[in-house]
Amino acid sequence: MNDRRAASGVRLRGRAMAGLCLVSLTLALGACDALGGEDPASSPPSPTAAPPMDPESVASSASTPVDPSWLCRPGEEEPPVRSTEPGVLTPEVVSAEGSTITVSGALDLGEDATYRGFVPEGVLLPAHPENRGAPAPGYDVELGQEGAPVPPMVVRERVEITGEGEAPSAATARLTLGTCDDAPLPEGQFLLRLSGGGVDGPGRGDDDAGWSASGDVLVDVVDGELRAVPGVATAPSGEAPADLSPLHCRASLEPLGDGNGMTVTVEDPTTRVSTSFDEDELGSSVTAQVTATSPDLGTVALLQGIVITNPSTGTVVAGARNTPTIPLQWMGEDGATRAERTWTTHGACGTDSLSPGDYQAQAFAATVDEEGDTQLVLSDPWALEVVEAEPDS
């Protein structure tokens, strides 16, 4: 406080002396400048965040039991103090093993927060079957209240980190999951909603004391064990960024990456299609059953389709994909099979429809690996003939 008053006094005296300089030209301009400025060396240093938590140290720390009664018996137990201000954890790296999940990311508690340690809390919500980034119907409510559903999984243990002073620039939450009735973990897709209340903030238990994650963390259960979604920590839209440049119009069709173990096969592909069609039809198209299989079971970023190329140039002429994101889908042991269609009488690259001639068709599947890099896998090609007349029955 005394330093600030002294600095203020220096500034006031500086302004006064600057006025005297204008009145009395006998004073040197350099002297006025020297009196008017504040010494940078006297300014207090700007606050800096503490080093990030070491995920390995967190993983090796002892866990503390968590009582999930407020979730298992909604309305009968008081929920823990939870709040979403002023801190934010941005999930960046997710790993899972057995029934334990670890989430690391940047932590920002805000300028007025007082760091008192890191105690993560989590709620598990089933994912929406058609939008992996949103809760399933019935679970988009506040849990733990009377009438709320009981979640399929709950937090049973957590690693608590004590601390005082500056908050770490990045934090790691480590939680062990289970069920209310101690049953095996249920198969499926889930969202982990992370927060921490009553521990970090201006005061323990204050309304604005705590933090929450910037988005729900994606997690699966496959064969009774937790799995992280490859290459994706959170995806509110249910889609993940991907590089589909080889599928753009007039691009040279070629695979990306090593495929990450994924394969693409087709059944019942169209090999001959006409440039004409009946009035009650939308147009002529190439169809096939496209199946993608992968050793990475659970949720993966996955886009399947059929693309047509000019065999003389190898460039895409129909079925191009220009989207910057692809949806998240469930991959089981039998893979993911979809009936795909590519129109040949509209939407062709540079023309309204493909001209009669010989072409090459291939099925593709695009996914994202653990590093977030796109893997584009192509099926074996098949010959496609576009004819003027109706195709033979």
C-alpha positions in Angstrom: 0.0 0.0 0.0 2.8 2.4 0.9 4.6 1.6 -2.4 1.4 2.4 -4.4 1.0 5.7 -2.5 4.6 6.6 -3.1 4.2 5.7 -6.8 1.1 7.9 -7.0 2.9 10.7 -5.3 5.7 10.4 -7.9 3.2 10.7 -10.7 1.5 13.8 -9.1 4.8 15.5 -8.6 5.8 14.6 -12.2 2.7 16.3 -13.6 3.3 19.4 -11.4 6.9 19.7 -12.6 5.8 19.2 -16.2 3.6 22.3 -15.8 6.5 24.2 -14.3 8.5 23.3 -17.4 5.9 24.9 -19.6 5.9 28.1 -17.5 9.6 28.4 -16.9 11.7 27.6 -19.9 14.9 27.8 -17.8 14.4 24.2 -16.7 15.9 21.5 -18.8 13.4 19.3 -20.7 15.3 16.2 -19.8 14.9 16.9 -16.1 11.1 17.3 -16.5 11.0 13.9 -18.3 13.0 12.3 -15.6 10.6 13.5 -12.9 7.4 12.7 -14.8 7.9 8.9 -15.3 7.5 6.0 -13.0 10.5 3.8 -12.4 9.7 0.4 -14.1 11.9 -1.4 -11.5 9.5 -0.3 -8.8 6.4 -1.9 -10.4 5.2 -5.1 -8.8 5.9 -8.2 -10.9 2.9 -9.6 -12.7 1.5 -12.8 -11.3 2.6 -16.1 -12.9 1.1 -19.5 -12.8 2.8 -22.3 -11.0 4.3 -25.2 -13.1 1.8 -27.7 -14.4 1.0 -30.8 -12.4 3.0 -33.9 -13.4 0.4 -36.5 -14.7 2.7 -39.3 -13.6 2.9 -38.1 -10.1 -0.9 -37.7 -10.0 -1.3 -41.3 -11.3 1.0 -42.7 -8.6 -0.7 -40.8 -5.8 -3.2 -42.5 -3.4 -6.9 -42.3 -4.1 -9.5 -41.1 -1.7 -13.0 -42.8 -1.6 -16.0 -40.8 -2.8 -19.5 -41.2 -1.6 -21.9 -41.3 -4.6 -25.1 -41.6 -2.5 -26.4 -38.2 -3.7 -26.5 -39.7 -7.2 -27.5 -43.3 -6.4 -30.4 -42.1 -4.2 -31.6 -38.9 -5.9 -33.2 -36.5 -3.5 -32.2 -38.4 -0.3 -28.7 -37.0 0.0 -27.4 -33.4 -0.3 -25.2 -33.0 -3.4 -21.6 -31.7 -2.9 -21.1 -28.0 -3.2 -20.6 -27.4 -6.9 -20.0 -24.2 -8.9 -18.6 -23.2 -12.3 -16.9 -20.0 -11.3 -14.3 -18.6 -11.6 -12.0 -21.5 -12.8 -11.9 -23.4 -16.1 -10.1 -26.6 -16.9 -9.7 -27.2 -20.6 -9.4 -31.0 -21.2 -6.6 -31.7 -23.7 -5.3 -35.2 -23.0 -7.5 -38.2 -21.9 -6.3 -41.7 -21.0 -8.1 -44.6 -19.5 -7.1 -47.9 -18.0 -9.4 -50.4 -16.4 -11.9 -48.4 -14.4 -9.7 -45.3 -14.0 -9.7 -42.2 -16.3 -7.1 -39.4 -16.3 -7.8 -36.0 -17.8 -5.1 -33.3 -18.1 -5.4 -29.8 -19.4 -4.8 -26.1 -18.9 -6.2 -24.6 -15.7 -7.2 -21.0 -15.3 -8.7 -19.9 -12.0 -9.1 -16.3 -12.8 -7.4 -13.2 -11.3 -9.3 -13.1 -8.0 -9.1 -16.8 -7.2 -7.1 -18.2 -4.4 -5.7 -21.7 -5.0 -6.5 -24.1 -2.2 -5.8 -27.4 -4.0 -7.3 -29.5 -6.8 -10.1 -31.9 -5.9 -12.0 -33.1 -9.0 -15.7 -34.1 -9.0 -17.3 -35.9 -11.9 -20.8 -37.0 -13.2 -21.1 -39.6 -15.9 -23.9 -39.2 -18.5 -24.9 -41.6 -21.2 -24.2 -40.1 -24.6 -26.9 -39.4 -27.2 -27.0 -42.2 -29.8 -27.3 -39.7 -32.7 -25.0 -36.9 -31.3 -22.1 -38.3 -29.4 -21.3 -34.9 -27.8 -24.7 -34.5 -26.1 -26.3 -36.3 -23.2 -28.9 -39.0 -23.9 -32.6 -38.1 -23.6 -33.6 -37.9 -20.0 -30.1 -37.0 -18.8 -30.0 -33.4 -19.8 -31.2 -32.5 -16.3 -29.5 -31.7 -13.0 -28.7 -35.1 -11.4 -29.0 -35.8 -7.7 -32.4 -34.1 -7.4 -35.6 -35.9 -6.6 -37.0 -37.5 -9.7 -33.7 -37.4 -11.6 -32.4 -40.6 -13.2 -29.6 -42.6 -11.6 -26.5 -42.5 -13.9 -25.1 -45.9 -15.1 -21.7 -45.0 -13.7 -20.5 -42.9 -10.8 -17.1 -41.7 -9.3 -15.9 -44.1 -6.6 -12.4 -42.7 -5.9 -10.4 -39.7 -6.8 -6.9 -38.3 -6.4 -6.9 -35.1 -4.3 -4.1 -32.6 -4.6 -3.5 -30.2 -1.7 -1.8 -26.9 -2.3 -1.6 -23.2 -1.6 -0.4 -20.2 -3.5 -0.4 -19.9 -7.3 -2.6 -22.4 -9.2 -0.7 -24.7 -11.6 -0.9 -23.8 -15.2 -2.2 -27.2 -16.0 -4.0 -29.8 -13.8 -4.7 -33.5 -13.9 -7.9 -35.1 -12.7 -7.7 -38.8 -12.0 -11.0 -40.6 -11.1 -11.9 -44.2 -10.6 -15.4 -45.1 -11.8 -17.9 -47.7 -10.7 -21.6 -48.3 -10.4 -24.1 -47.7 -7.6 -24.7 -51.4 -7.1 -21.0 -52.5 -7.6 -21.9 -54.2 -10.9 -19.5 -54.4 -13.8 -19.1 -51.2 -15.9 -21.9 -51.0 -18.5 -21.0 -51.1 -22.2 -21.5 -47.9 -24.2 -20.7 -44.3 -24.8 -20.6 -41.7 -22.0 -19.8 -38.1 -21.2 -17.7 -37.2 -18.1 -18.8 -33.7 -16.7 -15.9 -32.5 -14.6 -15.9 -29.8 -11.9 -14.5 -29.0 -8.5 -16.3 -26.9 -5.9 -15.6 -25.6 -2.5 -11.9 -26.1 -2.9 -10.5 -23.5 -5.3 -11.6 -19.9 -5.4 -11.8 -16.8 -3.3 -13.1 -18.7 -0.3 -13.9 -22.3 0.7 -17.6 -22.9 0.1 -18.3 -19.5 -1.5 -20.7 -19.4 -4.4 -17.9 -18.5 -6.7 -15.4 -20.9 -5.4 -14.6 -23.7 -7.8 -13.9 -24.7 -11.4 -15.6 -26.6 -14.2 -14.3 -28.2 -17.4 -14.8 -26.3 -20.6 -16.5 -29.3 -22.2 -17.7 -32.8 -21.4 -15.0 -35.4 -21.8 -15.7 -38.4 -24.1 -15.3 -41.8 -22.6 -16.5 -45.3 -23.6 -16.8 -48.7 -21.9 -15.6 -51.6 -24.1 -15.5 -55.2 -22.6 -15.9 -53.8 -19.1 -13.0 -51.3 -19.3 -12.8 -47.6 -20.0 -11.6 -46.3 -23.3 -10.7 -42.8 -24.4 -11.9 -41.7 -27.8 -8.9 -41.6 -30.2 -7.8 -38.1 -31.0 -10.8 -36.3 -29.4 -11.1 -35.1 -25.8 -14.3 -33.2 -26.1 -16.7 -32.7 -29.1 -19.8 -30.7 -28.2 -21.1 -31.0 -31.8 -20.6 -34.7 -31.9 -18.0 -34.3 -34.7 -14.2 -34.1 -34.9 -11.9 -32.1 -37.2 -10.5 -34.0 -40.1 -8.4 -33.5 -43.3 -10.4 -34.7 -46.3 -8.4 -32.8 -48.9 -7.8 -36.0 -51.0 -11.6 -36.2 -51.4 -12.1 -32.7 -52.7 -13.2 -32.1 -56.3 -10.4 -32.7 -58.8 -8.0 -33.8 -56.0 -5.8 -36.8 -56.6 -7.4 -39.6 -54.6 -4.9 -41.2 -52.3 -4.9 -42.6 -48.8 -3.7 -40.6 -45.8 -1.6 -42.2 -43.1 -1.0 -45.9 -42.5 -4.7 -46.6 -41.9 -4.2 -47.3 -38.2 -5.3 -50.9 -38.8 -8.6 -49.9 -40.4 -10.0 -51.8 -43.4 -12.8 -50.9 -45.9 -14.8 -53.4 -47.9 -17.8 -53.2 -50.2 -20.7 -55.4 -51.1 -23.1 -55.2 -54.0 -21.5 -52.3 -55.7 -23.1 -50.6 -58.8 -21.0 -51.3 -61.9 -23.1 -49.7 -64.6 -25.3 -46.6 -64.4 -27.3 -44.6 -67.0 -27.4 -40.9 -67.7 -31.2 -41.1 -67.9 -33.7 -41.9 -65.2 -37.5 -41.9 -64.6 -39.3 -38.7 -63.7 -40.3 -40.1 -60.3 -36.6 -40.7 -59.4 -34.2 -38.3 -58.0 -31.5 -39.3 -60.4 -29.0 -42.1 -61.1 -26.4 -43.1 -58.6 -23.7 -45.6 -57.6 -24.6 -47.6 -54.4 -22.8 -50.1 -52.2 -22.7 -51.5 -48.7 -19.6 -50.0 -47.2 -18.1 -51.7 -44.1 -15.2 -50.2 -42.0 -13.5 -52.4 -39.4 -10.9 -51.4 -36.9 -9.1 -52.9 -33.9 -10.0 -49.7 -32.0 -13.5 -50.5 -30.7 -15.8 -48.0 -29.2 -16.3 -44.4 -30.4 -14.2 -43.3 -33.3 -14.4 -40.4 -35.7 -15.7 -42.1 -38.8 -16.9 -41.0 -42.3 -17.8 -43.5 -45.0 -18.7 -43.1 -48.6 -18.2 -43.7 -52.3 -16.0 -41.6 -54.5 -15.7 -41.7 -58.3 -12.5 -40.9 -60.2 -11.3 -40.4 -63.7 -9.0 -43.5 -64.3 -6.7 -41.6 -66.7 -5.9 -38.9 -64.1 -6.8 -40.4 -60.8 -8.7 -37.3 -59.8 -12.1 -37.0 -58.1 -15.0 -36.3 -60.4 -18.0 -37.3 -58.2 -18.8 -38.0 -54.6 -16.4 -35.3 -53.3 -16.4 -34.5 -49.6 -15.5 -30.9 -48.5 -16.6 -31.0 -44.9 -13.9 -30.0 -42.3 -15.4 -32.3 -39.6 -16.6 -35.9 -39.5 -19.1 -37.6 -37.1 -18.3 -39.8 -34.1 -19.6 -43.3 -34.4 -19.5 -46.5 -32.5 -17.2 -49.2 -33.9 -18.0 -52.8 -32.8 -16.3 -56.1 -33.4 -18.2 -56.4 -36.7 -17.3 -52.9 -37.7 -19.6 -50.2 -39.0 -21.7 -50.9 -42.1 -23.6 -48.2 -44.0 -25.6 -48.2 -47.3 -23.8 -45.4 -49.2 -24.8 -43.6 -52.4 -23.1 -41.2 -54.8 -25.1 -39.4 -57.5 -23.9 -39.4 -61.0 -26.6 -37.2 -62.6 -26.1 -34.2 -60.3 -23.4 -32.9 -58.1 -20.5 -34.0 -60.3 -17.3 -31.9 -60.1 -17.5 -29.1 -62.7 -20.5 -30.5 -64.4 -24.1 -31.3 -63.6 -23.6 -35.0 -64.3 -21.0 -37.5 -65.4 -20.7 -37.9 -69.2 -20.9 -41.4 -70.7 -17.6 -43.2 -70.3 -15.5 -45.5 -68.2 -14.7 -44.5 -64.6 -13.4 -46.0 -61.4 -15.2 -46.2 -58.1 -13.9 -46.7 -54.6 -15.3 -46.8 -51.1 -13.5 -44.8 -48.4 -13.4 -44.5 -44.6 -11.9 -41.5 -42.8 -11.0 -41.6 -39.1 -8.7 -39.7 -36.6 -5.9 -41.4 -34.7 -4.8 -40.7 -31.1 -2.6 -37.7 -32.2 -5.6 -36.2 -34.1 -4.2 -37.0 -37.5 -6.6 -38.1 -40.2 -6.4 -41.6 -41.6 -8.1 -42.1 -45.0 -8.4 -45.7 -46.1 -9.6 -46.8 -49.5 -11.3 -50.0 -50.7 -10.2 -52.0 -53.7 -11.4 -50.0 -56.8 -14.0 -51.3 -59.2 -14.8 -50.4 -62.8 -17.9 -48.2 -63.4 -19.5 -47.6 -66.8 -21.7 -44.6 -67.4 -24.0 -45.2 -70.4 -26.6 -43.3 -72.3 -29.2 -46.0 -72.3 -30.9 -47.6 -69.2 -28.7 -50.2 -67.6 -29.4 -53.8 -68.2 -31.7 -55.4 -65.7 
